Amino acid sequence: MADDHGMGAFLRDRRARVQPADVGLPGGPGPRRTRGLRREELAALAGVSVDYYTRIEQGRETAPSDAVLDALARVLRLDDHERAYLFTLADHAARRAPRHPVTPSRVVRPGLAQLLESVRTNPAFVLSQLNDILAANPEGLALLVGIDRWPVGRRNLIRYVFLDPASRTVFVDWERIARNTVAHLRAVSAASSEPADLTALVEELSASSAEFAELWRTYDVRVKTGSEIRFRHPAVGEFSLRSEILGPGPDGQRFVVYQAAPGSRDQDALVLLAMTIDGGSGERVTS
């Protein structure tokens, strides 16, 4: 992973995705040997010399200005998430302090622990920056079939998606969930305050899942917000829930809750899911 989330690798990947026609350049006669834009084309469109851009891509220029980064992001047609990722990579390369520093904590804030109980019967989780499940209410554990069999310290949403066979049944659109999960990990990777844990997680998943390894190489960047997810549960059947995400806070923790439209069949499914639980209160999970 030496340059796995470096600025040069990201720029090369994004340069290969942009076709000359996308930015108003003629394709020229005959086949192109370069996939996407050539370095000199990107440099000219961004208003920098090709030598300067080459030094950035090769890691020999580690402190490009915000204006240069903005120009590269514009030419490469980066969205807001990808642009933020590029700036974070640049800060990391220049050894600058993060613009949005995170001090990770595995101790769930009392307010989030209380919120887990308050939202029942909606499934809810507290996740770390790297998607460790720090806490969950009973409905959350029941929703992710099989997650309760994992050791507490190993419960991680990405591990579950790629390493637990049950996830391919639980998530009806498993491929989309898998792509989005890896894209979110890529988005937080550059600014991760736990680089050793990040490296260990990526290496473990890459060794255990060819699908994860392939998705990690795509350099897709996407910060999770909320989305509609369809579930298939052995005790309840199929139903759709909308995820809402609060945070992350300065400790990197996110609160994720799944909801259904009031009075809908999906809401009835949540009631049935709660009925499969053998009592008890929200489970506090710390690793």
Secondary structure, DSSP 8 states (H G I E B T S, - for coil): -TTTT-HHHHHHHHHHH--GGGGT----SS--SSSS--HHHHHHHHTS-HHHHHHHHTTS-----HHHHHHHHHHTT--HHHHHHHHHHHHHHTT---SS------S--HHHHHHHHHTTTS-EEEE-TT-BEEEE-HHHHHHSTTGGGS-GGG-BHHHHHHH-TTHHHHBTTHHHHHHHHHHHHHHHHTT-S-HHHHHHHHHHHHHH-HHHHHHHTTT--------EEEEEETTTEEEEEEEEEE---TT--EEEEEE--TTSHHHHHHHHHHHTS-S---EE---
